[in-house]
Amino acid sequence: MEYHLSEEEKFMEKIGYPELDRHRKAHDMFRRAIYDLAQHIEKGDPKAFREALSYAWGWLCNHIAKTDKKYAIYAKEKGLI
């Protein structure tokens, strides 16, 4: 997760994506939520595990399918990819 998010942020920096700060804040919220839940999961908390799965699934459906598309469109419009 950390590798993907940091590489994505580096790519957005490289292309000069104007909404990078907003996007980075969304990543930071995701990181904090997952790391907080991970502490409980490591202690064997099944509720935290289910919550992390649900949160990650929602992230995939919403963030990746919608928010990430914005920087892809930006890069294509600028002829960067």
PyMOL Python script that loads the backbone (N, CA, C, O; Angstrom):
from pymol import cmd

cmd.read_pdbstr("""\
ATOM      1  N   MET A   1       0.819  -1.176   0.000  1.00  0.00           N
ATOM      2  CA  MET A   1       0.000   0.000   0.000  1.00  0.00           C
ATOM      3  C   MET A   1       0.872   1.253   0.000  1.00  0.00           C
ATOM      4  O   MET A   1       0.666   2.173  -0.791  1.00  0.00           O
ATOM      5  N   GLU A   2       1.838   1.267   0.893  1.00  0.00           N
ATOM      6  CA  GLU A   2       2.684   2.461   1.003  1.00  0.00           C
ATOM      7  C   GLU A   2       3.467   2.700  -0.287  1.00  0.00           C
ATOM      8  O   GLU A   2       3.598   3.837  -0.740  1.00  0.00           O
ATOM      9  N   TYR A   3       3.977   1.633  -0.865  1.00  0.00           N
ATOM     10  CA  TYR A   3       4.726   1.766  -2.118  1.00  0.00           C
ATOM     11  C   TYR A   3       3.832   2.357  -3.210  1.00  0.00           C
ATOM     12  O   TYR A   3       4.223   3.296  -3.903  1.00  0.00           O
ATOM     13  N   HIS A   4       2.648   1.806  -3.352  1.00  0.00           N
ATOM     14  CA  HIS A   4       1.730   2.282  -4.388  1.00  0.00           C
ATOM     15  C   HIS A   4       1.395   3.765  -4.198  1.00  0.00           C
ATOM     16  O   HIS A   4       1.479   4.551  -5.141  1.00  0.00           O
ATOM     17  N   LEU A   5       1.021   4.134  -2.987  1.00  0.00           N
ATOM     18  CA  LEU A   5       0.621   5.525  -2.747  1.00  0.00           C
ATOM     19  C   LEU A   5       1.779   6.494  -2.963  1.00  0.00           C
ATOM     20  O   LEU A   5       1.596   7.556  -3.559  1.00  0.00           O
ATOM     21  N   SER A   6       2.958   6.141  -2.487  1.00  0.00           N
ATOM     22  CA  SER A   6       4.098   7.052  -2.657  1.00  0.00           C
ATOM     23  C   SER A   6       4.513   7.153  -4.120  1.00  0.00           C
ATOM     24  O   SER A   6       4.881   8.233  -4.581  1.00  0.00           O
ATOM     25  N   GLU A   7       4.459   6.051  -4.853  1.00  0.00           N
ATOM     26  CA  GLU A   7       4.798   6.093  -6.281  1.00  0.00           C
ATOM     27  C   GLU A   7       3.770   6.910  -7.064  1.00  0.00           C
ATOM     28  O   GLU A   7       4.120   7.653  -7.981  1.00  0.00           O
ATOM     29  N   GLU A   8       2.517   6.766  -6.696  1.00  0.00           N
ATOM     30  CA  GLU A   8       1.467   7.537  -7.353  1.00  0.00           C
ATOM     31  C   GLU A   8       1.675   9.032  -7.101  1.00  0.00           C
ATOM     32  O   GLU A   8       1.526   9.843  -8.014  1.00  0.00           O
ATOM     33  N   GLU A   9       2.013   9.388  -5.883  1.00  0.00           N
ATOM     34  CA  GLU A   9       2.259  10.792  -5.553  1.00  0.00           C
ATOM     35  C   GLU A   9       3.473  11.328  -6.306  1.00  0.00           C
ATOM     36  O   GLU A   9       3.463  12.474  -6.757  1.00  0.00           O
ATOM     37  N   LYS A  10       4.513  10.519  -6.445  1.00  0.00           N
ATOM     38  CA  LYS A  10       5.693  10.938  -7.220  1.00  0.00           C
ATOM     39  C   LYS A  10       5.318  11.187  -8.675  1.00  0.00           C
ATOM     40  O   LYS A  10       5.777  12.154  -9.282  1.00  0.00           O
ATOM     41  N   PHE A  11       4.478  10.310  -9.236  1.00  0.00           N
ATOM     42  CA  PHE A  11       4.038  10.484 -10.614  1.00  0.00           C
ATOM     43  C   PHE A  11       3.254  11.788 -10.765  1.00  0.00           C
ATOM     44  O   PHE A  11       3.460  12.532 -11.723  1.00  0.00           O
ATOM     45  N   MET A  12       2.360  12.061  -9.819  1.00  0.00           N
ATOM     46  CA  MET A  12       1.574  13.291  -9.896  1.00  0.00           C
ATOM     47  C   MET A  12       2.466  14.523  -9.771  1.00  0.00           C
ATOM     48  O   MET A  12       2.219  15.539 -10.421  1.00  0.00           O
ATOM     49  N   GLU A  13       3.492  14.436  -8.944  1.00  0.00           N
ATOM     50  CA  GLU A  13       4.466  15.535  -8.859  1.00  0.00           C
ATOM     51  C   GLU A  13       5.148  15.731 -10.205  1.00  0.00           C
ATOM     52  O   GLU A  13       5.285  16.858 -10.684  1.00  0.00           O
ATOM     53  N   LYS A  14       5.572  14.638 -10.807  1.00  0.00           N
ATOM     54  CA  LYS A  14       6.299  14.670 -12.074  1.00  0.00           C
ATOM     55  C   LYS A  14       5.476  15.313 -13.187  1.00  0.00           C
ATOM     56  O   LYS A  14       6.019  16.037 -14.021  1.00  0.00           O
ATOM     57  N   ILE A  15       4.175  15.054 -13.204  1.00  0.00           N
ATOM     58  CA  ILE A  15       3.344  15.608 -14.270  1.00  0.00           C
ATOM     59  C   ILE A  15       2.763  16.977 -13.910  1.00  0.00           C
ATOM     60  O   ILE A  15       2.064  17.589 -14.717  1.00  0.00           O
ATOM     61  N   GLY A  16       3.052  17.454 -12.702  1.00  0.00           N
ATOM     62  CA  GLY A  16       2.553  18.761 -12.281  1.00  0.00           C
ATOM     63  C   GLY A  16       1.051  18.781 -12.050  1.00  0.00           C
ATOM     64  O   GLY A  16       0.382  19.767 -12.360  1.00  0.00           O
ATOM     65  N   TYR A  17       0.531  17.707 -11.513  1.00  0.00           N
ATOM     66  CA  TYR A  17      -0.908  17.589 -11.283  1.00  0.00           C
ATOM     67  C   TYR A  17      -1.365  18.659 -10.297  1.00  0.00           C
ATOM     68  O   TYR A  17      -0.873  18.703  -9.169  1.00  0.00           O
ATOM     69  N   PRO A  18      -2.295  19.521 -10.699  1.00  0.00           N
ATOM     70  CA  PRO A  18      -2.687  20.650  -9.856  1.00  0.00           C
ATOM     71  C   PRO A  18      -3.460  20.282  -8.592  1.00  0.00           C
ATOM     72  O   PRO A  18      -3.531  21.093  -7.669  1.00  0.00           O
ATOM     73  N   GLU A  19      -4.038  19.089  -8.523  1.00  0.00           N
ATOM     74  CA  GLU A  19      -4.785  18.677  -7.329  1.00  0.00           C
ATOM     75  C   GLU A  19      -3.987  17.728  -6.444  1.00  0.00           C
ATOM     76  O   GLU A  19      -4.560  16.969  -5.663  1.00  0.00           O
ATOM     77  N   LEU A  20      -2.667  17.774  -6.566  1.00  0.00           N
ATOM     78  CA  LEU A  20      -1.813  16.860  -5.806  1.00  0.00           C
ATOM     79  C   LEU A  20      -2.014  17.000  -4.302  1.00  0.00           C
ATOM     80  O   LEU A  20      -2.114  15.992  -3.602  1.00  0.00           O
ATOM     81  N   ASP A  21      -2.073  18.217  -3.794  1.00  0.00           N
ATOM     82  CA  ASP A  21      -2.226  18.390  -2.342  1.00  0.00           C
ATOM     83  C   ASP A  21      -3.514  17.745  -1.829  1.00  0.00           C
ATOM     84  O   ASP A  21      -3.505  17.080  -0.793  1.00  0.00           O
ATOM     85  N   ARG A  22      -4.605  17.936  -2.539  1.00  0.00           N
ATOM     86  CA  ARG A  22      -5.876  17.331  -2.144  1.00  0.00           C
ATOM     87  C   ARG A  22      -5.780  15.808  -2.215  1.00  0.00           C
ATOM     88  O   ARG A  22      -6.279  15.103  -1.337  1.00  0.00           O
ATOM     89  N   HIS A  23      -5.143  15.318  -3.251  1.00  0.00           N
ATOM     90  CA  HIS A  23      -4.993  13.878  -3.442  1.00  0.00           C
ATOM     91  C   HIS A  23      -4.110  13.291  -2.332  1.00  0.00           C
ATOM     92  O   HIS A  23      -4.402  12.224  -1.792  1.00  0.00           O
ATOM     93  N   ARG A  24      -3.045  13.994  -2.006  1.00  0.00           N
ATOM     94  CA  ARG A  24      -2.143  13.537  -0.947  1.00  0.00           C
ATOM     95  C   ARG A  24      -2.872  13.482   0.397  1.00  0.00           C
ATOM     96  O   ARG A  24      -2.644  12.568   1.189  1.00  0.00           O
ATOM     97  N   LYS A  25      -3.742  14.450   0.655  1.00  0.00           N
ATOM     98  CA  LYS A  25      -4.516  14.445   1.902  1.00  0.00           C
ATOM     99  C   LYS A  25      -5.427  13.227   1.963  1.00  0.00           C
ATOM    100  O   LYS A  25      -5.578  12.618   3.022  1.00  0.00           O
ATOM    101  N   ALA A  26      -6.034  12.868   0.838  1.00  0.00           N
ATOM    102  CA  ALA A  26      -6.877  11.668   0.804  1.00  0.00           C
ATOM    103  C   ALA A  26      -6.044  10.423   1.083  1.00  0.00           C
ATOM    104  O   ALA A  26      -6.478   9.534   1.816  1.00  0.00           O
ATOM    105  N   HIS A  27      -4.850  10.357   0.503  1.00  0.00           N
ATOM    106  CA  HIS A  27      -3.954   9.232   0.779  1.00  0.00           C
ATOM    107  C   HIS A  27      -3.589   9.183   2.258  1.00  0.00           C
ATOM    108  O   HIS A  27      -3.565   8.108   2.857  1.00  0.00           O
ATOM    109  N   ASP A  28      -3.306  10.331   2.843  1.00  0.00           N
ATOM    110  CA  ASP A  28      -2.929  10.369   4.258  1.00  0.00           C
ATOM    111  C   ASP A  28      -4.064   9.878   5.155  1.00  0.00           C
ATOM    112  O   ASP A  28      -3.825   9.183   6.142  1.00  0.00           O
ATOM    113  N   MET A  29      -5.292  10.242   4.811  1.00  0.00           N
ATOM    114  CA  MET A  29      -6.445   9.752   5.579  1.00  0.00           C
ATOM    115  C   MET A  29      -6.545   8.237   5.476  1.00  0.00           C
ATOM    116  O   MET A  29      -6.808   7.561   6.470  1.00  0.00           O
ATOM    117  N   PHE A  30      -6.336   7.706   4.282  1.00  0.00           N
ATOM    118  CA  PHE A  30      -6.389   6.264   4.076  1.00  0.00           C
ATOM    119  C   PHE A  30      -5.282   5.572   4.869  1.00  0.00           C
ATOM    120  O   PHE A  30      -5.519   4.572   5.546  1.00  0.00           O
ATOM    121  N   ARG A  31      -4.078   6.117   4.775  1.00  0.00           N
ATOM    122  CA  ARG A  31      -2.953   5.531   5.522  1.00  0.00           C
ATOM    123  C   ARG A  31      -3.259   5.476   7.013  1.00  0.00           C
ATOM    124  O   ARG A  31      -3.098   4.433   7.647  1.00  0.00           O
ATOM    125  N   ARG A  32      -3.702   6.602   7.571  1.00  0.00           N
ATOM    126  CA  ARG A  32      -3.977   6.654   9.013  1.00  0.00           C
ATOM    127  C   ARG A  32      -5.040   5.629   9.399  1.00  0.00           C
ATOM    128  O   ARG A  32      -4.891   4.924  10.396  1.00  0.00           O
ATOM    129  N   ALA A  33      -6.100   5.547   8.621  1.00  0.00           N
ATOM    130  CA  ALA A  33      -7.178   4.610   8.953  1.00  0.00           C
ATOM    131  C   ALA A  33      -6.672   3.172   8.933  1.00  0.00           C
ATOM    132  O   ALA A  33      -6.954   2.399   9.849  1.00  0.00           O
ATOM    133  N   ILE A  34      -5.932   2.815   7.896  1.00  0.00           N
ATOM    134  CA  ILE A  34      -5.434   1.445   7.781  1.00  0.00           C
ATOM    135  C   ILE A  34      -4.406   1.141   8.868  1.00  0.00           C
ATOM    136  O   ILE A  34      -4.445   0.066   9.467  1.00  0.00           O
ATOM    137  N   TYR A  35      -3.492   2.066   9.128  1.00  0.00           N
ATOM    138  CA  TYR A  35      -2.499   1.826  10.180  1.00  0.00           C
ATOM    139  C   TYR A  35      -3.147   1.721  11.552  1.00  0.00           C
ATOM    140  O   TYR A  35      -2.721   0.911  12.375  1.00  0.00           O
ATOM    141  N   ASP A  36      -4.172   2.530  11.810  1.00  0.00           N
ATOM    142  CA  ASP A  36      -4.884   2.441  13.087  1.00  0.00           C
ATOM    143  C   ASP A  36      -5.565   1.078  13.228  1.00  0.00           C
ATOM    144  O   ASP A  36      -5.488   0.440  14.278  1.00  0.00           O
ATOM    145  N   LEU A  37      -6.223   0.649  12.170  1.00  0.00           N
ATOM    146  CA  LEU A  37      -6.888  -0.658  12.206  1.00  0.00           C
ATOM    147  C   LEU A  37      -5.877  -1.795  12.292  1.00  0.00           C
ATOM    148  O   LEU A  37      -6.145  -2.807  12.940  1.00  0.00           O
ATOM    149  N   ALA A  38      -4.736  -1.649  11.658  1.00  0.00           N
ATOM    150  CA  ALA A  38      -3.715  -2.697  11.667  1.00  0.00           C
ATOM    151  C   ALA A  38      -3.255  -3.021  13.085  1.00  0.00           C
ATOM    152  O   ALA A  38      -2.968  -4.176  13.403  1.00  0.00           O
ATOM    153  N   GLN A  39      -3.187  -2.015  13.922  1.00  0.00           N
ATOM    154  CA  GLN A  39      -2.779  -2.249  15.317  1.00  0.00           C
ATOM    155  C   GLN A  39      -3.754  -3.200  16.011  1.00  0.00           C
ATOM    156  O   GLN A  39      -3.345  -4.067  16.783  1.00  0.00           O
ATOM    157  N   HIS A  40      -5.035  -3.030  15.733  1.00  0.00           N
ATOM    158  CA  HIS A  40      -6.050  -3.887  16.346  1.00  0.00           C
ATOM    159  C   HIS A  40      -6.069  -5.275  15.697  1.00  0.00           C
ATOM    160  O   HIS A  40      -6.287  -6.286  16.365  1.00  0.00           O
ATOM    161  N   ILE A  41      -5.839  -5.299  14.397  1.00  0.00           N
ATOM    162  CA  ILE A  41      -5.806  -6.579  13.678  1.00  0.00           C
ATOM    163  C   ILE A  41      -4.663  -7.444  14.198  1.00  0.00           C
ATOM    164  O   ILE A  41      -4.823  -8.651  14.384  1.00  0.00           O
ATOM    165  N   GLU A  42      -3.516  -6.823  14.431  1.00  0.00           N
ATOM    166  CA  GLU A  42      -2.358  -7.565  14.942  1.00  0.00           C
ATOM    167  C   GLU A  42      -2.624  -8.167  16.316  1.00  0.00           C
ATOM    168  O   GLU A  42      -1.983  -9.142  16.708  1.00  0.00           O
ATOM    169  N   LYS A  43      -3.571  -7.584  17.042  1.00  0.00           N
ATOM    170  CA  LYS A  43      -3.940  -8.112  18.362  1.00  0.00           C
ATOM    171  C   LYS A  43      -5.039  -9.164  18.250  1.00  0.00           C
ATOM    172  O   LYS A  43      -5.507  -9.694  19.258  1.00  0.00           O
ATOM    173  N   GLY A  44      -5.455  -9.467  16.997  1.00  0.00           N
ATOM    174  CA  GLY A  44      -6.448 -10.508  16.788  1.00  0.00           C
ATOM    175  C   GLY A  44      -7.891 -10.034  16.804  1.00  0.00           C
ATOM    176  O   GLY A  44      -8.797 -10.844  17.001  1.00  0.00           O
ATOM    177  N   ASP A  45      -8.126  -8.765  16.605  1.00  0.00           N
ATOM    178  CA  ASP A  45      -9.480  -8.215  16.638  1.00  0.00           C
ATOM    179  C   ASP A  45     -10.196  -8.472  15.302  1.00  0.00           C
ATOM    180  O   ASP A  45      -9.881  -7.821  14.305  1.00  0.00           O
ATOM    181  N   PRO A  46     -11.151  -9.408  15.269  1.00  0.00           N
ATOM    182  CA  PRO A  46     -11.833  -9.720  14.009  1.00  0.00           C
ATOM    183  C   PRO A  46     -12.687  -8.560  13.489  1.00  0.00           C
ATOM    184  O   PRO A  46     -12.841  -8.403  12.277  1.00  0.00           O
ATOM    185  N   LYS A  47     -13.237  -7.755  14.386  1.00  0.00           N
ATOM    186  CA  LYS A  47     -14.046  -6.610  13.964  1.00  0.00           C
ATOM    187  C   LYS A  47     -13.173  -5.605  13.199  1.00  0.00           C
ATOM    188  O   LYS A  47     -13.599  -5.065  12.179  1.00  0.00           O
ATOM    189  N   ALA A  48     -11.975  -5.361  13.682  1.00  0.00           N
ATOM    190  CA  ALA A  48     -11.052  -4.443  13.006  1.00  0.00           C
ATOM    191  C   ALA A  48     -10.666  -4.992  11.644  1.00  0.00           C
ATOM    192  O   ALA A  48     -10.518  -4.231  10.688  1.00  0.00           O
ATOM    193  N   PHE A  49     -10.502  -6.294  11.545  1.00  0.00           N
ATOM    194  CA  PHE A  49     -10.173  -6.920  10.264  1.00  0.00           C
ATOM    195  C   PHE A  49     -11.295  -6.693   9.252  1.00  0.00           C
ATOM    196  O   PHE A  49     -11.043  -6.305   8.112  1.00  0.00           O
ATOM    197  N   ARG A  50     -12.529  -6.938   9.677  1.00  0.00           N
ATOM    198  CA  ARG A  50     -13.675  -6.723   8.788  1.00  0.00           C
ATOM    199  C   ARG A  50     -13.798  -5.250   8.405  1.00  0.00           C
ATOM    200  O   ARG A  50     -14.109  -4.923   7.260  1.00  0.00           O
ATOM    201  N   GLU A  51     -13.558  -4.380   9.353  1.00  0.00           N
ATOM    202  CA  GLU A  51     -13.623  -2.943   9.085  1.00  0.00           C
ATOM    203  C   GLU A  51     -12.546  -2.521   8.076  1.00  0.00           C
ATOM    204  O   GLU A  51     -12.810  -1.711   7.188  1.00  0.00           O
ATOM    205  N   ALA A  52     -11.353  -3.061   8.212  1.00  0.00           N
ATOM    206  CA  ALA A  52     -10.272  -2.744   7.278  1.00  0.00           C
ATOM    207  C   ALA A  52     -10.604  -3.241   5.876  1.00  0.00           C
ATOM    208  O   ALA A  52     -10.357  -2.540   4.895  1.00  0.00           O
ATOM    209  N   LEU A  53     -11.160  -4.443   5.776  1.00  0.00           N
ATOM    210  CA  LEU A  53     -11.556  -4.967   4.464  1.00  0.00           C
ATOM    211  C   LEU A  53     -12.628  -4.093   3.825  1.00  0.00           C
ATOM    212  O   LEU A  53     -12.563  -3.779   2.636  1.00  0.00           O
ATOM    213  N   SER A  54     -13.594  -3.714   4.612  1.00  0.00           N
ATOM    214  CA  SER A  54     -14.674  -2.870   4.107  1.00  0.00           C
ATOM    215  C   SER A  54     -14.144  -1.508   3.676  1.00  0.00           C
ATOM    216  O   SER A  54     -14.519  -0.995   2.621  1.00  0.00           O
ATOM    217  N   TYR A  55     -13.283  -0.931   4.484  1.00  0.00           N
ATOM    218  CA  TYR A  55     -12.710   0.382   4.168  1.00  0.00           C
ATOM    219  C   TYR A  55     -11.854   0.311   2.904  1.00  0.00           C
ATOM    220  O   TYR A  55     -11.932   1.191   2.046  1.00  0.00           O
ATOM    221  N   ALA A  56     -11.044  -0.730   2.792  1.00  0.00           N
ATOM    222  CA  ALA A  56     -10.183  -0.887   1.613  1.00  0.00           C
ATOM    223  C   ALA A  56     -11.025  -1.111   0.356  1.00  0.00           C
ATOM    224  O   ALA A  56     -10.698  -0.582  -0.706  1.00  0.00           O
ATOM    225  N   TRP A  57     -12.093  -1.881   0.463  1.00  0.00           N
ATOM    226  CA  TRP A  57     -12.966  -2.111  -0.684  1.00  0.00           C
ATOM    227  C   TRP A  57     -13.616  -0.800  -1.119  1.00  0.00           C
ATOM    228  O   TRP A  57     -13.670  -0.495  -2.310  1.00  0.00           O
ATOM    229  N   GLY A  58     -14.101  -0.040  -0.170  1.00  0.00           N
ATOM    230  CA  GLY A  58     -14.686   1.262  -0.486  1.00  0.00           C
ATOM    231  C   GLY A  58     -13.673   2.183  -1.144  1.00  0.00           C
ATOM    232  O   GLY A  58     -14.001   2.929  -2.067  1.00  0.00           O
ATOM    233  N   TRP A  59     -12.446   2.124  -0.664  1.00  0.00           N
ATOM    234  CA  TRP A  59     -11.371   2.928  -1.239  1.00  0.00           C
ATOM    235  C   TRP A  59     -11.148   2.536  -2.699  1.00  0.00           C
ATOM    236  O   TRP A  59     -11.037   3.396  -3.572  1.00  0.00           O
ATOM    237  N   LEU A  60     -11.084   1.240  -2.950  1.00  0.00           N
ATOM    238  CA  LEU A  60     -10.882   0.766  -4.320  1.00  0.00           C
ATOM    239  C   LEU A  60     -12.003   1.241  -5.240  1.00  0.00           C
ATOM    240  O   LEU A  60     -11.759   1.716  -6.349  1.00  0.00           O
ATOM    241  N   CYS A  61     -13.213   1.105  -4.764  1.00  0.00           N
ATOM    242  CA  CYS A  61     -14.366   1.469  -5.600  1.00  0.00           C
ATOM    243  C   CYS A  61     -14.473   2.975  -5.823  1.00  0.00           C
ATOM    244  O   CYS A  61     -14.793   3.421  -6.925  1.00  0.00           O
ATOM    245  N   ASN A  62     -14.210   3.745  -4.795  1.00  0.00           N
ATOM    246  CA  ASN A  62     -14.397   5.191  -4.902  1.00  0.00           C
ATOM    247  C   ASN A  62     -13.144   5.947  -5.306  1.00  0.00           C
ATOM    248  O   ASN A  62     -13.148   6.672  -6.300  1.00  0.00           O
ATOM    249  N   HIS A  63     -12.096   5.786  -4.561  1.00  0.00           N
ATOM    250  CA  HIS A  63     -10.892   6.566  -4.821  1.00  0.00           C
ATOM    251  C   HIS A  63     -10.246   6.187  -6.154  1.00  0.00           C
ATOM    252  O   HIS A  63     -10.006   7.045  -7.003  1.00  0.00           O
ATOM    253  N   ILE A  64      -9.975   4.935  -6.322  1.00  0.00           N
ATOM    254  CA  ILE A  64      -9.266   4.508  -7.532  1.00  0.00           C
ATOM    255  C   ILE A  64     -10.143   4.680  -8.769  1.00  0.00           C
ATOM    256  O   ILE A  64      -9.686   5.184  -9.795  1.00  0.00           O
ATOM    257  N   ALA A  65     -11.399   4.260  -8.669  1.00  0.00           N
ATOM    258  CA  ALA A  65     -12.274   4.324  -9.834  1.00  0.00           C
ATOM    259  C   ALA A  65     -12.681   5.749 -10.209  1.00  0.00           C
ATOM    260  O   ALA A  65     -13.012   6.011 -11.366  1.00  0.00           O
ATOM    261  N   LYS A  66     -12.660   6.665  -9.248  1.00  0.00           N
ATOM    262  CA  LYS A  66     -13.105   8.033  -9.535  1.00  0.00           C
ATOM    263  C   LYS A  66     -11.971   9.054  -9.423  1.00  0.00           C
ATOM    264  O   LYS A  66     -11.655   9.746 -10.391  1.00  0.00           O
ATOM    265  N   THR A  67     -11.367   9.145  -8.251  1.00  0.00           N
ATOM    266  CA  THR A  67     -10.370  10.185  -8.002  1.00  0.00           C
ATOM    267  C   THR A  67      -9.107   9.982  -8.829  1.00  0.00           C
ATOM    268  O   THR A  67      -8.584  10.934  -9.407  1.00  0.00           O
ATOM    269  N   ASP A  68      -8.620   8.759  -8.889  1.00  0.00           N
ATOM    270  CA  ASP A  68      -7.402   8.508  -9.667  1.00  0.00           C
ATOM    271  C   ASP A  68      -7.616   8.743 -11.159  1.00  0.00           C
ATOM    272  O   ASP A  68      -6.675   9.093 -11.870  1.00  0.00           O
ATOM    273  N   LYS A  69      -8.819   8.558 -11.630  1.00  0.00           N
ATOM    274  CA  LYS A  69      -9.095   8.803 -13.043  1.00  0.00           C
ATOM    275  C   LYS A  69      -8.841  10.261 -13.414  1.00  0.00           C
ATOM    276  O   LYS A  69      -8.482  10.566 -14.552  1.00  0.00           O
ATOM    277  N   LYS A  70      -9.028  11.156 -12.449  1.00  0.00           N
ATOM    278  CA  LYS A  70      -8.830  12.583 -12.724  1.00  0.00           C
ATOM    279  C   LYS A  70      -7.390  12.883 -13.126  1.00  0.00           C
ATOM    280  O   LYS A  70      -7.158  13.647 -14.064  1.00  0.00           O
ATOM    281  N   TYR A  71      -6.417  12.289 -12.427  1.00  0.00           N
ATOM    282  CA  TYR A  71      -5.039  12.597 -12.810  1.00  0.00           C
ATOM    283  C   TYR A  71      -4.653  11.886 -14.099  1.00  0.00           C
ATOM    284  O   TYR A  71      -3.782  12.354 -14.832  1.00  0.00           O
ATOM    285  N   ALA A  72      -5.299  10.755 -14.376  1.00  0.00           N
ATOM    286  CA  ALA A  72      -5.042  10.083 -15.658  1.00  0.00           C
ATOM    287  C   ALA A  72      -5.564  10.920 -16.806  1.00  0.00           C
ATOM    288  O   ALA A  72      -4.901  11.049 -17.835  1.00  0.00           O
ATOM    289  N   ILE A  73      -6.720  11.480 -16.642  1.00  0.00           N
ATOM    290  CA  ILE A  73      -7.301  12.351 -17.670  1.00  0.00           C
ATOM    291  C   ILE A  73      -6.420  13.583 -17.855  1.00  0.00           C
ATOM    292  O   ILE A  73      -6.148  13.996 -18.982  1.00  0.00           O
ATOM    293  N   TYR A  74      -5.977  14.165 -16.745  1.00  0.00           N
ATOM    294  CA  TYR A  74      -5.089  15.337 -16.805  1.00  0.00           C
ATOM    295  C   TYR A  74      -3.815  15.003 -17.601  1.00  0.00           C
ATOM    296  O   TYR A  74      -3.411  15.762 -18.482  1.00  0.00           O
ATOM    297  N   ALA A  75      -3.205  13.888 -17.288  1.00  0.00           N
ATOM    298  CA  ALA A  75      -1.956  13.488 -17.963  1.00  0.00           C
ATOM    299  C   ALA A  75      -2.189  13.257 -19.450  1.00  0.00           C
ATOM    300  O   ALA A  75      -1.359  13.641 -20.273  1.00  0.00           O
ATOM    301  N   LYS A  76      -3.294  12.643 -19.796  1.00  0.00           N
ATOM    302  CA  LYS A  76      -3.592  12.399 -21.208  1.00  0.00           C
ATOM    303  C   LYS A  76      -3.853  13.709 -21.945  1.00  0.00           C
ATOM    304  O   LYS A  76      -3.369  13.901 -23.060  1.00  0.00           O
ATOM    305  N   GLU A  77      -4.609  14.600 -21.334  1.00  0.00           N
ATOM    306  CA  GLU A  77      -4.903  15.893 -21.962  1.00  0.00           C
ATOM    307  C   GLU A  77      -3.634  16.714 -22.214  1.00  0.00           C
ATOM    308  O   GLU A  77      -3.538  17.448 -23.198  1.00  0.00           O
ATOM    309  N   LYS A  78      -2.671  16.575 -21.310  1.00  0.00           N
ATOM    310  CA  LYS A  78      -1.409  17.291 -21.445  1.00  0.00           C
ATOM    311  C   LYS A  78      -0.420  16.563 -22.346  1.00  0.00           C
ATOM    312  O   LYS A  78       0.676  17.062 -22.598  1.00  0.00           O
ATOM    313  N   GLY A  79      -0.804  15.384 -22.833  1.00  0.00           N
ATOM    314  CA  GLY A  79       0.076  14.603 -23.679  1.00  0.00           C
ATOM    315  C   GLY A  79       1.260  13.994 -22.940  1.00  0.00           C
ATOM    316  O   GLY A  79       2.314  13.746 -23.526  1.00  0.00           O
ATOM    317  N   LEU A  80       1.071  13.757 -21.640  1.00  0.00           N
ATOM    318  CA  LEU A  80       2.156  13.239 -20.809  1.00  0.00           C
ATOM    319  C   LEU A  80       2.190  11.719 -20.766  1.00  0.00           C
ATOM    320  O   LEU A  80       3.207  11.129 -20.403  1.00  0.00           O
ATOM    321  N   ILE A  81       1.096  11.091 -21.131  1.00  0.00           N
ATOM    322  CA  ILE A  81       1.038   9.625 -21.214  1.00  0.00           C
ATOM    323  C   ILE A  81       0.274   9.222 -22.460  1.00  0.00           C
ATOM    324  O   ILE A  81       0.107   8.031 -22.724  1.00  0.00           O
TER     325      ILE A  81
END
""", "prot")
cmd.dss("prot")
cmd.show_as("cartoon", "prot")
cmd.util.cbc("prot")
cmd.orient("prot")
